[in-house]
Amino acid sequence: MQLHGDDRETKARANRLFGESSPYLLQHAHNPVEWYPWGEESLQKAKSENRPIFLSIGYSACHWCHVMAHESFEDEEIAKIMNENFINIKVDREERPDIDDIYQRVSQLAIGTGGWPLSVFLTPDQKPFYVGTYFPKYGRYGMPGFGTILGQLAEAYKTKKQEIRQIRNGLSLILKRCFTIMHCLCKYTPSSIKLVVMKSI
């Protein structure tokens, strides 16, 4: 198919979500964030560059997904921090319920709640070390601002590797054990999981 001038300009401004079929992913195809879909390219890039992954899961009709997108993902300053420090992956929960289910369990274990948008920070081998849902651009109502979280986690990944490793291994072990019990009915509670990096935010 031949692209006309306006189409070529639109594609040039788009990120890697431009060719996706999911309506939710396409809503983010022109964000200044360098979004990737979940797949071999994004996961290998994280490993080869040893960069943490920011995973954002949502769906088209999600109100707070749109709020966070407008506040943060359409913001040039926030996008710059994301692009410089993370491999950013967008997932449509309706297209990949398997991925959503795994990280919703992580959220329930880590903070006692889940929902959308789901915001998960992963090591390059896809192990979580920080999780939340909606974050405002600026801190309010006791919630840290998304820009603050990005900056602190980017720094922590570089300077607190031992703590990150401990968190990653702890959450992975607990999640693995919970998967052996139906509905994740295990003895662990959010208060029993010590997320060292979270304490610095």
C-alpha positions in Angstrom: 0.0 0.0 0.0 1.4 3.4 -1.0 1.3 6.1 1.7 0.3 9.6 0.8 2.1 12.7 2.2 -0.1 13.1 5.3 0.0 9.4 6.0 3.8 9.3 5.8 4.0 12.3 8.2 1.5 10.6 10.6 3.6 7.4 10.6 6.8 9.3 11.1 5.4 10.8 14.3 4.1 7.4 15.6 5.8 5.0 18.0 5.9 1.2 17.6 2.2 0.8 18.4 1.3 2.3 15.1 0.9 -1.0 13.3 -1.0 -2.8 16.1 -4.6 -4.0 15.7 -5.7 -3.3 19.3 -7.8 -0.1 19.6 -6.3 0.6 23.0 -2.7 0.4 21.7 -3.6 2.5 18.8 -4.9 5.2 21.2 -1.2 5.5 22.3 0.5 5.3 19.0 1.2 9.0 18.8 2.3 9.5 22.4 5.8 11.0 22.8 6.5 7.9 24.8 8.5 5.4 22.8 6.0 2.6 23.4 6.5 -1.0 22.3 4.0 -3.8 22.2 4.8 -6.8 24.3 7.0 -9.0 22.2 10.4 -10.3 21.3 11.7 -6.9 20.1 10.9 -5.0 23.3 12.0 -7.8 25.7 15.3 -8.4 23.9 16.0 -4.7 23.8 15.6 -4.5 27.6 18.1 -7.4 28.0 20.6 -6.2 25.5 20.6 -2.6 26.9 20.2 -3.8 30.5 17.3 -1.3 31.0 14.3 -1.8 33.3 10.9 -2.2 31.7 7.9 0.0 32.4 4.8 -2.1 31.7 1.5 -0.3 31.4 -1.6 -2.5 31.2 -5.1 -1.1 30.4 -8.1 -1.2 28.1 -10.0 1.2 25.9 -13.0 1.9 28.2 -10.8 2.4 31.3 -11.4 6.0 32.7 -8.2 6.2 34.8 -6.1 4.8 31.9 -7.2 7.8 29.9 -6.5 10.2 32.7 -3.0 8.9 33.2 -2.4 8.9 29.5 -3.4 12.6 29.3 -1.5 13.7 32.4 1.7 11.7 31.9 2.0 9.8 28.6 1.2 12.8 26.5 3.6 15.0 28.5 6.9 15.7 26.7 8.8 16.0 30.0 7.5 12.8 31.5 8.0 11.0 28.1 11.7 12.1 28.0 12.4 10.5 31.4 10.6 7.3 30.4 12.4 7.1 27.0 15.9 7.7 28.5 15.6 5.3 31.4 13.1 2.5 30.5 11.9 0.2 27.8 8.2 1.2 27.8 5.7 -1.5 26.9 1.9 -1.1 26.5 -0.5 -4.1 26.9 -4.2 -4.3 26.2 -5.6 -6.5 28.9 -8.4 -7.6 26.5 -5.8 -8.8 24.0 -3.4 -10.3 26.5 -5.4 -11.4 29.6 -2.6 -13.9 30.4 -0.1 -11.1 30.9 -2.6 -9.0 32.8 -3.4 -12.0 35.1 0.2 -12.5 36.1 0.9 -8.9 37.0 -2.5 -8.3 38.7 -1.5 -11.1 41.1 1.8 -9.4 41.7 -0.1 -6.1 42.5 -2.4 -7.9 44.9 0.5 -9.5 46.7 2.6 -6.3 46.8 0.1 -3.6 47.6 -3.1 -5.4 48.4 -5.1 -4.1 45.4 -5.1 -4.2 41.6 -6.9 -2.6 38.7 -6.2 -0.4 35.7 -4.1 1.1 34.6 -1.7 -1.3 36.1 1.8 0.2 36.3 4.6 -2.4 36.8 8.4 -1.8 36.8 10.3 -4.9 35.7 13.9 -6.0 35.5 15.0 -7.0 31.9 14.1 -10.6 32.7 10.5 -9.5 33.3 10.6 -9.9 37.1 8.7 -7.1 39.0 10.3 -4.8 41.5 7.7 -2.1 41.9 4.0 -2.0 41.1 1.1 0.4 41.4 -2.0 1.4 39.5 -2.9 5.0 38.6 -0.2 7.6 39.5 -0.9 11.3 39.1 1.6 13.4 37.3 2.2 15.4 40.4 2.0 14.0 44.0 -1.4 14.5 45.7 -3.7 12.7 48.1 -0.8 10.8 49.6 0.3 9.4 46.2 3.7 10.2 44.8 3.9 11.9 41.4 4.7 9.7 38.4 7.7 11.8 37.5 9.1 11.4 41.0 8.6 7.6 40.8 10.3 7.4 37.4 13.3 9.4 38.6 13.7 7.5 41.8 13.3 4.0 40.3 15.7 4.8 37.4 18.3 5.9 40.0 17.5 2.9 42.2 18.0 0.5 39.3 21.5 1.9 38.8 22.6 2.3 42.4 20.6 -0.2 44.5 21.1 -3.3 42.5 21.2 -5.6 45.5 17.9 -4.3 46.9 16.3 -4.6 43.4 17.5 -8.2 43.2 16.1 -9.0 46.6 12.7 -7.5 45.8 12.7 -9.3 42.4 13.6 -12.6 43.9 11.2 -12.3 46.8 8.2 -11.4 44.7 9.0 -14.1 42.1 9.2 -16.8 44.8 6.0 -15.8 46.4 4.2 -15.5 43.1 5.5 -19.0 42.1 4.2 -20.5 45.3 0.8 -18.8 44.9 0.4 -20.2 41.4 0.4 -23.7 42.9 -2.7 -22.9 45.0 -6.1 -22.1 43.4 -7.0 -18.4 43.3 -3.7 -17.5 44.9 -4.9 -18.4 48.4 -1.6 -18.4 50.1 -0.3 -17.3 53.5 1.5 -14.2 52.3 -0.1 -10.7 52.7 1.0 -7.4 51.4 2.3 -6.4 54.8 4.6 -9.4 54.9 6.4 -8.4 51.7 9.1 -5.8 52.2 9.6 -3.7 49.2 12.8 -1.9 50.0 12.7 0.5 47.1 9.2 1.6 47.8 10.4 3.0 51.2 12.5 5.6 49.4 9.5 7.1 47.6 
